[in-house]
Amino acid sequence: MCDAFVGTWKLVSSENFDDYMKEVGVGFATRKVAGMAKPNMIISVNGDVVTIKSESTFKNTEISFKLGQEFDEVTADDRKVKVRNKELEQSKALVSKGPLPMRSRFSTITLEGGVLVQVQKWDGKSTTIKRKRVDEKLVV
């Protein structure tokens, strides 16, 4: 399931991150600081609990969840999101739903050919984030 993503990953570069943050409503100053951060992402699995940590000089975040169960998430830009994992082991889809101020948000993460594909939709807009392993690196 998620075993191929277990490990510690260091961000080397990112493309279109400022545009993404602007679209989800992150303010100018926060975007500039976050854009300079080079976080480590630590993904672990302990039994049926998956933990994803992001650690940087800007901000640390952590989510832990069991597949198939809802959990609350506070994103790095402090948005509160209710997340629902939808039987990832069977459907290979991770679905999150949650309120944003004055709008709704829906995220889906699927495992497609070894690539985690996250599609976020809100207010008629969408973004796609792909995570894959390439030559022992996590490429986002």
Residue, then its C-alpha position, 0 to 999 in steps of 0.5 A: m500500500c504506502d510502503a514504497f513511500v516510507g522514509t525521510w525525503k528532503l525537498v530539493s525544488s518545487e514548481n508552481f508552489d507560489d501559484y498553488m499557495k496563491e490559489v488556495g488563499v495564502g497571503f503574500a508574506t506567508r507565501k514568500v517564507a513558505g516558498m523558501a522553506k526546504p522541508n523534510m517529509i517523513i512518512s511512516v507506517n506503524g501497524d495500520v496507522v500512517t503518519i506523514k510529518s513535514e518539518s522545516t524552519f518555517k513550520n512543522t506539521e503532522i498527520s496520523f490516520k488509519l485507512g478508512q477512518e476520518f481524521d482532522e487536519v490543520t494544513a501548514d497555512d492553518r486551514k482546518v480540513k475534515v479528512r476521510n480515507k476511503e478504503l485505500e487498500q481496496s479502492k486505492a483512493l484517499v478522499s478528504k472533505g472539509p470546510l474552508p472559510m466561504r467555500s468547500r474543498f474536496s481532495t482525492i488522492t489515488l495510487e496510479g502506477g506507483v504515483l500518488v495523485q492528489v486532486q483538490k477541487w474548490d470553487g470550480k477550480s482544481t489543482t493536481i499534486k503528484r508524488k512519485r519515487v524516482d531514483e530513490k527520490l520523492v518527486v512532487 
